[in-house]
Amino acid sequence: MSEKEKVIALLDQVPEYKMGYILAFIQGATLPENADTLEAMEEVQRMKEDPNLGKRYTDVDAMMKELLA
């Protein structure tokens, strides 16, 4: 039995409430090796284009006012 077949067989033993974890892991495993780097580079570019995306708040009240405005 191949490793893939073993994984598929084990899925039947995983409780339904844990399937989200398994799904997230498998989705992550299918990403290209450099996906994290590419995603980070895209996020930096978005932050350059919209400075509010990278804004950090030190005042919770100010943050809430802006978010609820």
N, C-alpha and C positions, 0 to 999 in steps of 0.2 A: 504494500500500500504506500503510495507516494505521500509526501508531507501535505500536499494540497488536499488529498483525499482524507487524511487524518483530521485536518482542520475542519473540513466540511462535516465529517462524522461527529466531531466534538460539539459542533454548533447545536445539535439536538439536545445536548446535556446542559447548555447554558440557559439559566433562568431568563424569562422574558425581560425582567427589570434590569438585567445587565447587558442586554443586546445593544443598547445605545453606546456603551463603552466599546464593545467589540466593533460596531459599525464605524465609530470614529477612528479607532486604531487602524482598521483595514483601509478606510479612506485615506488616512495619512500615509500608510504604507504604499499606496498606489501613486502618490505624487512623485514627480521627477525629483531626483536628488537635489537639484538647485532650487526647488520651489520656494523654500523659506527665504532664500536670498532674493529671489525675484519679487516675492511678496513684500519684503522689507523695502526693497528699492522702489516699488510702486507706491508704498505708503509714504516714503520720504518725498517722492515727487508730488503726491497729493497734498502733503503738508506745505510744500513750497508754493503750490498754487493757491492754497487756502490756509493762511496762517492761523485761523481760528481752530483748525483741526488739531494743531499741536499745542493749543493753549493749556496752560496748567493753572489751576486755581489754588490760592492759598486761603481764600475766604469762602467758606461754604455758603454763606448767605448771598454773596455776590454771584456765585455759580448758580444757585437756585433761581435767583431773580432773572438771570440771563436765560436759563433753560425754560423757565415758565413764561417768559415774555412772548 
